[in-house]
Amino acid sequence: MNRFALVGAAGYIAPRHMKAIRDTGNDLVAAMDVNDSVGILDSHFPEAQFFTEFEQFDAFVETERRAGRGLDYVSIASPNYLHDAHMRFALRCGADAICEKPLVLDPGDIDGLQEVERATGKRIHTILQLRLHPAIRDLRDRVAAMPAGRKTEVDLTYITSRGNWYLKSWKGVTGKSGGIATNIGVHFYDMLHFVYGALQENIVHLNTPTKAAGYLEYERARVRWFLSLDVNDVPAEERAAGRRTFRAVTADGENVEFSEGFTELHTRIYEEVLAGRGFGVEENRVAIETVAHIRDAPIARHGDLVHPFVR
Ligand code: NAD
């Protein structure tokens, strides 16, 4: 049984980590969050130690380590801008890290993390759960079987409406979340790279706190993409049916359905990590470079490469 700690234990995604730790037969010995709304721990690990101050958490982990009860893994579900520091903490304690997306905000931090891996001999594993989605793996196999040189025409539309709270939280602060393309889009840019290969072009047509759009060209695809947090972007007929989200990916006009199961993959990621098949630091590089470029790129003139939802 592996000994886990969880940083960011009071957040939205933390229960998926607790469930994954439990469902893979492991133990959560300590949880940390600056917010103490962690009653959810009782449903998974009522015996876990809990800390709201990092120094006390650090002291506990160190005392345990000296007593021969070091951590095997630290799971990280804190705000994006803190991932880098929390991963470094995990490795320095002698544990591997399992860190939420986006691994870091800036590509330069990837090299720094690899140095810490080399110095400590410990590993960083990331939650890139779409890479394990059966529909995405199928698509990747089909693309690999296509004649070389042929490019698929892809439209990616992802509208996931959020209330006013979003822009008031860390998620609405670019320095903390990276902005909408980083925070919401990184899953998709990673998936596109995973399926369609090397990134060749990255043009941005729209970049606001609640919407972003652009054009990406990969070895094997030309992609028009649109992301939004605004319910008014959900097509009228969907809204009339009470839906506040709209997700569509088409490849050469054919629908790629992966909405189902997207949120259930944390346990699968943990299974892969524990079996020695986790996704490591380097596998994040292209997606992190993609979002860093989108964050600062000049807005291009709208031409025929623009996604149809950009008005
Ligand atoms: P959240 O704001 O609900 O949770 C973040 C938690 O971190 C909060 O409880 C907050 O109090 C805590 N925190 C803040 N500062 C801290 C600190 N210094 N030390 C310890 N804890 C601290 O956000 P969330 O939606 O749960 O997102 C958390 C992470 O998970 C983010 O990186 C996000 O991108 C990622 N996420 C991933 C998925 C996915 O599908 N893989 C989905 C949602 C979020």
Boltz pocket constraint, residues with backbone or C-beta under 6 A from the ligand:
constraints:
  - pocket:
      binder: B
      contacts: [[A, 7], [A, 8], [A, 9], [A, 10], [A, 11], [A, 12], [A, 13], [A, 14], [A, 32], [A, 33], [A, 34], [A, 35], [A, 54], [A, 76], [A, 77], [A, 78], [A, 79], [A, 80], [A, 82], [A, 100], [A, 101], [A, 102], [A, 127], [A, 129], [A, 183], [A, 262]]
      max_distance: 6.0
